[in-house]
Amino acid sequence: MAVLDHSVSIEPSFFARVGSAIATAFENYTLARSRSAEFEYYESLSDSELAAKGLKRDEIALHVFRDHYL
């Protein structure tokens, strides 16, 4: 007796993959832009203003990208 496998492997179409790649690139771009603005904001503060926020100048990058390091 033969057993038929009815499971079908459907891969996304070319256009779906291109659309997904464009969406991912746009998301990465907007994320980078928002991080740049935050980084520039902290860089523009004086050392005493940074200290009031609990930061040192060499900790700015770690603070801005903290969600990647946790």
GULUM-510356 format. One record per residue: x, y, z negated of N, C-alpha, C in turn; residue in three letters. Coordinates in Angstrom, 2 decimals. Atoms other than C-alpha are relative to their C-alpha. Layout:
<nodes>
n_xx, n_yy, n_zz, ca_xx, ca_yy, ca_zz, c_xx, c_yy, c_zz, resn
X, Y, Z, X, Y, Z, X, Y, Z, ala
...
</nodes>
This chain:
<nodes>
n_xx, n_yy, n_zz, ca_xx, ca_yy, ca_zz, c_xx, c_yy, c_zz, resn
0.84, -1.17, 0.00, 0.00, 0.00, 0.00, 0.90, 1.24, 0.00, met
-0.81, -1.22, -0.13, 1.40, 3.38, 0.97, -0.52, 1.07, -0.94, ala
0.35, -1.12, 0.88, 1.47, 6.30, -1.43, 0.35, 1.28, 0.72, val
-0.23, -1.27, -0.68, 1.07, 9.72, 0.09, 0.28, 1.08, -1.03, leu
-0.34, -1.12, 0.88, 2.69, 12.71, -1.55, -0.61, 1.25, 0.62, asp
0.70, -1.17, -0.53, 0.39, 15.70, -1.07, 0.58, 1.31, -0.52, his
-0.59, -1.25, 0.47, 2.64, 18.20, -2.79, 0.70, 0.69, 1.17, ser
-0.56, -0.77, -1.10, 3.67, 20.94, -0.42, 0.91, 1.06, -0.58, val
-0.94, -1.02, 0.43, 6.69, 23.11, -0.89, -0.16, 1.20, 0.94, ser
0.21, -1.19, -0.80, 5.76, 26.57, 0.32, 1.02, 1.05, -0.40, ile
-0.99, -1.03, 0.25, 8.60, 29.02, 0.60, -0.59, 1.34, 0.44, glu
0.52, -1.30, -0.40, 7.88, 32.73, 0.76, 0.44, 0.35, 1.42, pro
-0.32, -0.37, -1.38, 7.78, 34.17, 4.25, 1.15, 1.00, 0.03, ser
-1.09, -0.94, -0.18, 10.56, 36.31, 5.63, -0.41, 1.39, -0.49, phe
0.47, -1.33, 0.38, 8.49, 39.46, 5.12, -0.22, 0.11, -1.51, phe
0.17, -0.01, 1.45, 7.68, 38.52, 1.53, 1.36, 0.12, -0.69, ala
-1.35, -0.09, 0.58, 11.39, 38.03, 0.79, 0.59, 1.38, 0.20, arg
-0.51, -1.35, -0.27, 12.29, 41.35, 2.45, -0.70, 1.00, -0.91, val
0.76, -0.89, 0.87, 9.52, 43.12, 0.54, 0.46, -0.11, -1.44, gly
-0.48, 0.22, 1.36, 10.71, 41.59, -2.72, 1.38, 0.60, -0.20, ser
-1.35, -0.58, 0.09, 14.30, 42.63, -2.01, -0.06, 1.52, -0.06, ala
0.15, -1.46, 0.02, 13.21, 46.20, -1.29, -0.53, 0.47, -1.34, ile
0.56, -0.37, 1.31, 11.14, 46.34, -4.47, 1.06, -0.11, -1.10, ala
-1.07, 0.18, 1.00, 14.06, 45.01, -6.53, 1.04, 1.11, 0.13, thr
-0.98, -1.07, -0.21, 16.46, 47.53, -4.96, -0.53, 1.33, -0.50, ala
0.60, -1.25, 0.47, 14.06, 50.40, -5.68, -0.05, 0.03, -1.52, phe
0.04, 0.09, 1.46, 13.63, 49.23, -9.28, 1.39, 0.23, -0.59, glu
-1.38, -0.19, 0.47, 17.41, 49.04, -9.75, 0.45, 1.44, 0.17, asn
-0.36, -1.39, -0.26, 17.83, 52.50, -8.21, -0.63, 0.92, -1.04, tyr
0.66, -0.87, 0.97, 15.26, 54.12, -10.49, 0.55, -0.23, -1.40, thr
-0.59, 0.29, 1.30, 16.74, 52.38, -13.52, 1.36, 0.67, -0.13, leu
-1.31, -0.64, 0.02, 20.22, 53.62, -12.61, -0.13, 1.51, -0.12, ala
0.20, -1.45, 0.09, 18.93, 57.18, -12.13, -0.39, 0.41, -1.40, arg
0.42, -0.36, 1.35, 17.24, 57.19, -15.53, 1.15, -0.15, -0.99, ser
-1.16, 0.19, 0.88, 20.38, 55.85, -17.19, 1.01, 1.11, 0.21, arg
-0.93, -1.09, -0.28, 22.48, 58.50, -15.45, -0.41, 1.27, -0.73, ser
0.49, -1.21, 0.66, 20.29, 61.28, -16.81, 0.22, -0.09, -1.51, ala
-0.20, 0.18, 1.45, 20.44, 59.84, -20.34, 1.48, 0.11, -0.34, glu
-1.44, -0.06, 0.23, 24.21, 59.42, -20.09, 0.49, 1.45, 0.07, phe
-0.39, -1.40, -0.14, 24.64, 63.01, -18.88, -0.48, 0.84, -1.18, glu
0.53, -0.72, 1.15, 22.43, 64.25, -21.71, 0.94, -0.16, -1.19, tyr
-0.88, 0.24, 1.16, 24.62, 62.63, -24.38, 1.40, 0.59, 0.23, tyr
-1.31, -0.57, -0.30, 27.81, 63.73, -22.61, 0.00, 1.52, -0.19, glu
0.07, -1.45, 0.12, 26.59, 67.34, -22.72, -0.04, 0.48, -1.45, ser
0.07, -0.38, 1.41, 26.22, 67.29, -26.52, 1.40, 0.20, -0.57, leu
-1.28, -0.18, 0.70, 28.97, 68.52, -28.79, 0.23, -1.19, -0.92, ser
-0.32, 1.10, 0.91, 30.73, 66.09, -31.12, -0.85, 0.07, -1.27, asp
0.82, -0.13, 1.22, 28.81, 67.49, -34.09, -1.46, -0.38, 0.28, ser
1.37, 0.40, -0.35, 25.47, 67.04, -32.27, -0.09, -1.52, 0.16, glu
-0.03, 1.46, -0.11, 26.43, 63.47, -31.42, 0.04, -0.65, -1.38, leu
-0.11, 0.54, 1.36, 27.39, 62.85, -35.04, -1.35, 0.08, -0.72, ala
1.32, -0.13, 0.61, 23.97, 64.12, -36.12, -0.95, -1.10, 0.48, ala
0.80, 1.10, -0.55, 22.46, 61.41, -33.90, 0.60, -1.36, -0.36, lys
-0.64, 1.24, 0.42, 24.82, 58.83, -35.40, 0.88, -0.62, 1.07, gly
-0.82, 0.51, -1.10, 27.00, 58.51, -32.30, 1.36, 0.67, 0.03, leu
-1.30, -0.56, -0.33, 30.62, 59.03, -31.38, 0.08, 0.03, 1.52, lys
-0.09, -0.17, -1.45, 31.65, 60.08, -27.89, 0.33, -1.33, 0.72, arg
-0.35, 1.27, -0.65, 33.16, 56.66, -27.12, -1.09, -1.06, -0.13, asp
1.11, 0.94, 0.16, 29.86, 54.96, -28.08, -1.18, 0.34, 0.90, glu
1.13, -0.43, -0.84, 27.68, 56.78, -25.54, -0.42, -1.10, 0.97, ile
0.34, 1.04, -0.99, 27.87, 54.06, -22.87, -0.68, -1.19, -0.68, ala
0.63, 1.11, 0.72, 27.07, 51.35, -25.41, -1.42, 0.35, -0.43, leu
1.32, -0.43, 0.42, 24.12, 53.38, -26.63, -0.96, 0.03, 1.19, his
0.87, -0.12, -1.19, 22.74, 54.09, -23.14, -0.38, -1.37, 0.56, val
0.25, 1.35, -0.55, 23.07, 50.44, -22.08, -0.21, -1.03, -1.12, phe
0.14, 0.88, 1.17, 22.23, 48.98, -25.50, -0.87, -1.21, 0.25, arg
0.86, 1.14, -0.25, 19.48, 46.73, -24.15, 0.72, -1.11, 0.78, asp
-0.78, 1.03, -0.71, 22.09, 44.91, -22.02, 0.99, -0.71, -0.93, his
-1.01, 0.56, 0.90, 24.37, 44.23, -24.97, -0.59, -0.71, -1.20, tyr
0.62, 0.65, 1.17, 21.86, 42.93, -27.50, -0.33, -1.43, 0.26, leu
</nodes>
